[in-house]
Amino acid sequence: MAPAPAPASSGRIRPWLVVGDLVLAVLWVCAGALVKLAVYNVLGLGGRPEGEAAKVSLSVVYMFLFAWLESATGGASYNPLTAISGALASRGGIALYLFTVFVRVPAQVISRSVPSFYLYIY
């Protein structure tokens, strides 16, 4: 009987994940802002318990959406801790860990900072 094939995240350096990390991190920040805009401005529920319930409900929906997006992109993440823990748990060695720490995590941090800055200004 042949051994099972290795999973997709078996410790290979996959540079295209950096682009996926950038996109998902920007979408994550924008999704949070859009939920607040939808609840406070569109629905007009700001400061009421119904507004908090609507924010929680919409947040749960977009968490499932982002979980699906992570699996659809093959491992891209909006969360730096997820990327680091994946690098530590895999058998990719020091090269995968260094790639994650010095390329993927800064990409996620930068792509989270830029939309946050523009959302703060406007």
PEBELVEN-V579557 format. One record per backbone hydrogen bond with DSSP energy under -1.0 kcal/mol. CO is the residue of the C=O (numbers start at 1). NH is the residue of the N-H. If there is no record, write none. Layout:
BEGIN
co=CO nh=NH
co=CO nh=NH
END
This chain:
BEGIN
co=7 nh=10
co=14 nh=17
co=15 nh=18
co=16 nh=20
co=17 nh=21
co=18 nh=22
co=19 nh=23
co=20 nh=24
co=21 nh=25
co=22 nh=26
co=23 nh=27
co=24 nh=28
co=25 nh=29
co=26 nh=30
co=27 nh=31
co=28 nh=32
co=29 nh=33
co=30 nh=34
co=31 nh=35
co=32 nh=36
co=33 nh=37
co=34 nh=38
co=35 nh=39
co=36 nh=40
co=37 nh=41
co=37 nh=42
co=38 nh=43
co=39 nh=45
co=45 nh=48
co=48 nh=52
co=49 nh=53
co=50 nh=54
co=51 nh=55
co=52 nh=56
co=53 nh=57
co=54 nh=58
co=55 nh=59
co=56 nh=60
co=57 nh=61
co=58 nh=62
co=59 nh=63
co=60 nh=64
co=61 nh=65
co=62 nh=66
co=63 nh=67
co=64 nh=68
co=65 nh=69
co=66 nh=70
co=67 nh=71
co=68 nh=72
co=69 nh=73
co=70 nh=75
co=79 nh=83
co=80 nh=84
co=81 nh=85
co=82 nh=86
co=83 nh=87
co=84 nh=88
co=85 nh=89
co=86 nh=90
co=93 nh=97
co=94 nh=98
co=95 nh=99
co=96 nh=100
co=97 nh=101
co=98 nh=102
co=99 nh=103
co=99 nh=104
co=100 nh=105
co=103 nh=107
co=104 nh=108
co=105 nh=109
co=106 nh=110
co=107 nh=111
co=108 nh=112
co=109 nh=113
co=110 nh=114
co=112 nh=116
co=113 nh=117
co=114 nh=118
co=115 nh=119
co=116 nh=120
co=117 nh=121
co=118 nh=122
END
